[in-house]
Amino acid sequence: MVDSVAKRWKHLSGQNNWKDLLDPLDIDLRRYIIHYGEMAQATYDAFNTQKASKYAGSSLYAKADFFPKVGLEKGNPYKYSVTKFFYATSEIPLPEAFIIKSLSREAWSKESNWIGYVAVATDEGKALLGRRDIVIAWRGTVQTLEWVNDFEFLLVSASKILRNSGDPKVHQGWYSVYTSDDPRSPYNKSSARDQVLKEVRRVVEQYKNEEISITPRVGDSDFKKAFSGHKDLRMLRIRNTLDVVPNYPLIGYADVGEELIIDTTKSKYLKSPGNVSSWHNLEAYMHGVAGTQGSKGGFNLEVNRDIALVNKSSDGLKDEYLIPVSWRIQKNKGMVQQPNGSWKLMDHEEDNVSDI
């Protein structure tokens, strides 16, 4: 079944806008969505949220062994290597759901946070994916309830990045994270956007003789028009029925792309009815994609995806499955015993090659 992705990747990537693939949900597309969901989930699993650490807001792991450390090496046929970490700052004040700051006076950065990575399929991965896939994985917010309740959803002009497209408007917070630079920060001499564009251009040039692919409500109706104006740009949105986050704000924004609706409340494995956090949890979304039965209703795991992953950072599974709540934590929360018997917080891997 893995081989079919290499043959169908354009179709699975939306060449025909996912016609006849969404209901019932195509088995290869299920795996495809989960694959990229896991690449996004890795940004959460690797993000250092411990404010007591001087590395709060950075990646816990180095690029060289990133995927093994986030659990995407064993049992995963699709092989990638991380080529670039990128960092973000903001010109406007944002809640800690967006930018986390260390309490340490020796903080690695006062202005920046690690926000994602660029990864490229290895030769082994390319053979199974059908092309040299370039993945750009962005981290989202880390505290859903905080930003939904406390953050203003102002729209601002995106004409700076979407030229000749009228005056499309996008979410102010994410636009600031995407486009802000800060000369005080060695990690944000350029914006996250410019860091990504520079790396993608480099990788595209490196593999110019090969076939390449580059894989929440963000904008208003003019943004939707600008999005639709790009011939080969596709988007598939997955929405959990009870997830309120995609509906915020209630006015001023427009949805883009095609939509796949799932309903995790139909899963026999999950606590019912759940809550705002569990409905929006990315691992729960991937569980939903693995088991959704579309318009015919019901739930059945068509993909052999471990249900334990649902409880990685939440309390979503029923107690009868005996999986600890929020089980993914560093050993001793990163505290390491020293030769003299004392303990020291050592929760960061240095990269051999700097991203500065």
C-alpha positions as CSV (number, residue, x, y, z in Angstrom):
1,M,0.0,0.0,0.0
2,V,2.9,2.3,0.6
3,D,3.9,2.1,-3.0
4,S,0.6,3.5,-4.2
5,V,1.5,6.9,-2.6
6,A,4.4,7.3,-5.0
7,K,2.1,6.7,-8.0
8,R,-0.8,8.8,-6.7
9,W,0.9,11.7,-4.9
10,K,-0.3,14.4,-7.3
11,H,-3.9,13.2,-6.9
12,L,-3.5,12.9,-3.1
13,S,-2.0,16.4,-3.0
14,G,-5.1,17.9,-4.6
15,Q,-4.4,17.9,-8.3
16,N,-8.2,17.4,-8.9
17,N,-9.2,19.1,-5.6
18,W,-9.6,15.8,-3.9
19,K,-12.6,14.8,-6.1
20,D,-14.0,11.4,-5.0
21,L,-11.4,11.1,-2.3
22,L,-13.1,12.7,0.8
23,D,-16.4,10.8,1.2
24,P,-15.7,8.0,1.8
25,L,-12.1,9.0,2.8
26,D,-9.6,7.3,0.5
27,I,-7.2,4.9,2.5
28,D,-4.1,6.4,0.9
29,L,-5.3,9.9,1.7
30,R,-5.9,8.9,5.3
31,R,-2.3,7.9,5.6
32,Y,-1.1,11.0,3.6
33,I,-3.0,13.4,5.9
34,I,-1.7,11.6,9.0
35,H,1.9,11.6,7.7
36,Y,1.9,15.4,7.4
37,G,0.0,15.8,10.6
38,E,2.8,14.0,12.4
39,M,5.3,16.3,10.8
40,A,3.4,19.2,12.2
41,Q,3.0,17.5,15.6
42,A,6.7,17.2,15.8
43,T,7.0,21.0,16.3
44,Y,4.9,20.7,19.5
45,D,6.7,17.6,20.8
46,A,10.1,19.3,20.4
47,F,9.1,22.7,21.7
48,N,10.6,23.7,25.1
49,T,7.8,25.1,27.2
50,Q,9.6,25.0,30.5
51,K,10.0,28.7,31.5
52,A,12.5,27.7,34.2
53,S,14.9,26.6,31.4
54,K,17.2,29.2,29.8
55,Y,16.2,27.4,26.6
56,A,12.5,28.0,26.9
57,G,11.0,28.7,23.5
58,S,13.7,26.7,21.6
59,S,13.8,23.2,20.2
60,L,14.6,20.5,22.7
61,Y,16.5,18.6,20.0
62,A,19.1,19.2,17.4
63,K,18.4,18.9,13.6
64,A,20.7,15.8,13.2
65,D,18.5,13.5,15.3
66,F,15.3,15.4,15.3
67,F,13.0,12.8,13.9
68,P,14.2,9.9,16.0
69,K,13.8,12.1,19.1
70,V,10.2,13.0,18.3
71,G,9.3,9.4,17.5
72,L,9.1,9.6,13.7
73,E,11.9,7.2,12.9
74,K,10.7,3.7,14.0
75,G,7.9,2.2,12.0
76,N,7.8,5.2,9.6
77,P,8.7,4.4,6.0
78,Y,8.9,8.1,4.9
79,K,12.4,9.3,5.7
80,Y,13.3,13.0,5.8
81,S,16.2,15.1,7.1
82,V,15.8,18.5,8.7
83,T,17.8,21.1,6.8
84,K,16.8,24.3,8.7
85,F,15.2,25.5,11.9
86,F,13.5,28.9,11.6
87,Y,12.6,31.4,14.3
88,A,10.0,34.0,14.9
89,T,9.5,37.2,16.8
90,S,6.7,39.8,16.9
91,E,6.4,43.5,16.6
92,I,3.2,43.5,18.6
93,P,2.6,42.1,22.1
94,L,1.3,38.5,22.0
95,P,0.1,36.1,24.7
96,E,2.4,33.2,25.7
97,A,0.3,30.9,23.6
98,F,2.4,32.4,20.7
99,I,5.7,33.4,22.2
100,I,7.2,31.8,25.4
101,K,9.9,33.6,27.3
102,S,12.4,32.1,29.7
103,L,12.6,33.3,33.3
104,S,16.4,32.9,33.2
105,R,18.6,36.0,33.0
106,E,20.8,33.8,30.8
107,A,18.0,33.0,28.3
108,W,19.2,31.8,24.9
109,S,17.0,34.6,23.4
110,K,14.9,37.4,24.8
111,E,13.1,38.1,21.6
112,S,12.7,35.0,19.6
113,N,11.1,31.5,19.6
114,W,11.7,28.5,17.5
115,I,8.7,28.2,15.3
116,G,9.4,25.3,12.9
117,Y,11.6,23.6,10.4
118,V,12.2,22.8,6.8
119,A,12.8,19.1,6.0
120,V,13.6,17.3,2.7
121,A,12.9,13.7,1.8
122,T,16.0,11.5,1.7
123,D,16.7,9.3,-1.3
124,E,14.9,6.5,0.6
125,G,11.9,8.8,1.3
126,K,11.8,10.0,-2.2
127,A,11.4,6.5,-3.6
128,L,8.3,5.9,-1.5
129,L,6.8,9.5,-1.9
130,G,7.4,9.6,-5.7
131,R,9.3,12.9,-5.7
132,R,11.7,15.0,-3.6
133,D,9.2,16.3,-1.0
134,I,10.0,19.6,0.9
135,V,8.1,20.0,4.1
136,I,7.7,23.3,5.9
137,A,6.4,22.6,9.4
138,W,5.1,25.6,11.4
139,R,4.3,25.4,15.1
140,G,0.9,26.7,16.2
141,T,-0.2,28.0,19.5
142,V,0.5,26.0,22.7
143,Q,-2.4,27.1,24.8
144,T,-5.7,26.9,22.9
145,L,-8.0,28.3,25.6
146,E,-5.8,31.3,26.3
147,W,-5.6,32.6,22.8
148,V,-9.3,31.9,22.0
149,N,-10.5,33.8,25.0
150,D,-7.9,36.5,25.4
151,F,-6.6,37.4,21.9
152,E,-8.0,40.0,19.6
153,F,-8.7,38.7,16.1
154,L,-7.8,41.9,14.2
155,L,-7.4,41.8,10.4
156,V,-4.5,43.7,8.9
157,S,-3.4,44.2,5.3
158,A,-1.2,41.5,3.8
159,S,-0.3,43.5,0.7
160,K,3.3,43.4,1.7
161,I,3.5,39.7,1.0
162,L,0.5,39.3,-1.4
163,R,1.3,41.9,-4.0
164,N,-1.0,42.6,-7.0
165,S,-3.9,40.9,-5.2
166,G,-6.1,43.8,-4.2
167,D,-5.8,44.4,-0.5
168,P,-6.2,41.0,1.2
169,K,-6.3,41.0,5.0
170,V,-5.1,38.3,7.4
171,H,-4.9,37.6,11.2
172,Q,-2.8,40.3,12.8
173,G,-1.1,38.0,15.3
174,W,0.1,35.4,12.8
175,Y,1.0,38.0,10.3
176,S,3.3,39.7,12.9
177,V,4.9,36.3,13.8
178,Y,5.4,35.6,10.1
179,T,6.8,38.9,9.0
180,S,8.5,40.5,12.0
181,D,12.3,40.8,12.4
182,D,14.3,42.2,15.3
183,P,17.9,43.5,15.0
184,R,18.5,42.7,18.7
185,S,18.0,39.0,18.1
186,P,20.7,36.9,16.4
187,Y,17.9,34.5,15.4
188,N,15.6,37.1,13.8
189,K,17.9,39.4,11.8
190,S,15.3,38.4,9.2
191,S,11.7,37.3,9.6
192,A,10.5,33.7,9.8
193,R,9.0,34.2,6.3
194,D,12.4,35.3,4.8
195,Q,14.2,32.5,6.6
196,V,11.9,29.9,5.1
197,L,12.0,31.5,1.6
198,K,15.8,31.6,1.6
199,E,16.0,27.9,2.6
200,V,13.4,26.7,0.1
201,R,15.1,28.5,-2.7
202,R,18.4,26.8,-1.7
203,V,16.8,23.4,-1.6
204,V,14.9,23.9,-4.9
205,E,18.2,24.9,-6.5
206,Q,20.0,21.9,-5.0
207,Y,17.4,19.5,-6.5
208,K,16.5,21.5,-9.6
209,N,16.8,18.5,-11.9
210,E,14.3,16.4,-9.8
211,E,10.5,16.5,-9.5
212,I,9.8,18.5,-6.3
213,S,6.7,19.2,-4.2
214,I,6.5,21.8,-1.4
215,T,4.0,20.9,1.0
216,P,-7.0,28.0,11.0
217,R,-8.9,30.8,9.4
218,V,-6.2,33.3,8.4
219,G,-7.7,35.8,6.0
220,D,-10.7,37.6,4.6
221,S,-12.5,37.3,1.3
222,D,-9.8,39.1,-0.6
223,F,-7.2,36.7,0.8
224,K,-9.4,33.9,-0.4
225,K,-9.4,35.4,-3.9
226,A,-5.6,35.8,-3.8
227,F,-5.2,32.2,-2.7
228,S,-7.5,30.9,-5.5
229,G,-5.5,32.9,-8.0
230,H,-2.5,30.5,-7.7
231,K,-3.0,27.8,-10.3
232,D,-1.0,25.0,-8.5
233,L,-1.8,26.0,-4.9
234,R,-4.1,23.5,-3.0
235,M,-5.4,23.4,0.5
236,L,-7.3,20.7,2.4
237,R,-8.8,21.8,5.7
238,I,-9.7,19.2,8.3
239,R,-12.3,20.3,10.8
240,N,-13.5,18.4,13.9
241,T,-17.2,18.9,14.3
242,L,-17.1,20.2,17.9
243,D,-13.8,22.2,17.5
244,V,-14.7,25.8,18.0
245,V,-11.3,27.2,17.1
246,P,-11.8,27.1,13.2
247,N,-15.0,29.2,13.8
248,Y,-13.2,32.1,15.5
249,P,-13.6,34.9,14.8
250,L,-17.3,34.7,13.8
251,I,-17.1,37.5,11.3
252,G,-14.6,39.0,8.8
253,Y,-12.8,35.8,7.8
254,A,-13.2,33.5,4.9
255,D,-12.4,29.8,4.5
256,V,-10.1,28.6,1.7
257,G,-9.6,25.3,0.0
258,E,-11.5,22.1,0.4
259,E,-12.8,20.8,3.7
260,L,-12.9,17.3,5.3
261,I,-15.2,17.1,8.3
262,I,-14.5,14.5,11.0
263,D,-16.2,13.8,14.3
264,T,-14.1,12.4,17.1
265,T,-17.1,12.1,19.4
266,K,-18.0,9.0,17.3
267,S,-14.8,7.2,18.4
268,K,-15.4,4.5,21.0
269,Y,-11.9,5.1,22.4
270,L,-12.3,8.7,23.5
271,K,-14.0,10.2,26.5
272,S,-17.3,11.8,25.8
273,P,-18.1,14.5,25.1
274,G,-14.6,16.0,25.6
275,N,-13.7,19.6,25.9
276,V,-12.4,22.6,23.8
277,S,-8.8,21.4,24.2
278,S,-9.5,17.7,23.3
279,W,-11.6,18.7,20.3
280,H,-8.7,20.9,19.0
281,N,-5.9,18.5,19.9
282,L,-3.8,17.6,16.8
283,E,-3.3,13.9,17.9
284,A,-7.1,13.6,18.4
285,Y,-7.5,15.0,14.8
286,M,-5.2,12.3,13.4
287,H,-7.1,9.7,15.4
288,G,-10.3,11.1,13.8
289,V,-8.8,10.9,10.3
290,A,-7.7,7.3,10.9
291,G,-11.3,6.3,11.8
292,T,-13.8,8.6,10.2
293,Q,-16.5,6.9,8.1
294,G,-17.8,10.1,6.5
295,S,-21.5,10.7,5.7
296,K,-22.4,7.0,6.5
297,G,-21.6,7.7,10.1
298,G,-19.8,5.6,12.7
299,F,-16.1,5.2,13.4
300,N,-13.6,2.4,12.6
301,L,-9.8,2.6,12.6
302,E,-9.0,2.0,9.0
303,V,-5.3,2.9,9.7
304,N,-3.4,1.1,12.3
305,R,-2.6,4.1,14.4
306,D,-1.7,3.6,18.0
307,I,-4.5,5.0,20.2
308,A,-1.9,5.8,23.0
309,L,-0.8,8.8,20.9
310,V,-4.1,10.5,21.7
311,N,-3.0,10.9,25.4
312,K,0.5,12.2,24.4
313,S,-0.4,15.7,25.7
314,S,-4.0,15.4,26.8
315,D,-6.6,13.3,28.7
316,G,-8.6,12.2,25.7
317,L,-8.6,8.4,26.0
318,K,-11.1,6.5,28.1
319,D,-9.5,5.3,31.4
320,E,-10.1,1.6,30.5
321,Y,-7.3,1.7,28.0
322,L,-4.8,2.3,30.9
323,I,-2.7,5.0,29.1
324,P,-1.3,7.7,31.3
325,V,-2.5,11.3,30.8
326,S,-0.1,13.6,29.0
327,W,2.6,10.9,29.0
328,R,5.1,12.6,26.8
329,I,7.6,14.3,29.1
330,Q,11.4,14.4,29.3
331,K,13.0,12.1,31.8
332,N,13.1,13.9,35.2
333,K,11.8,17.0,33.2
334,G,15.3,17.5,31.9
335,M,17.1,17.4,35.2
336,V,20.4,15.4,35.1
337,Q,22.4,14.3,38.1
338,Q,26.0,15.5,38.1
339,P,29.1,13.6,39.2
340,N,29.0,15.3,42.6
341,G,25.4,14.3,43.2
342,S,23.8,17.6,42.4
343,W,21.1,18.1,39.8
344,K,21.2,20.4,36.8
345,L,18.6,21.3,34.2
346,M,20.0,20.1,30.8
347,D,17.2,20.1,28.3
348,H,18.8,21.3,25.1
349,E,20.9,19.8,22.3
350,E,23.3,22.0,20.5
351,D,23.4,21.8,16.8
352,N,26.7,21.3,15.0
353,V,25.6,23.7,12.4
354,S,24.1,27.0,13.6
355,D,20.9,28.5,12.1
356,I,22.1,32.0,12.8
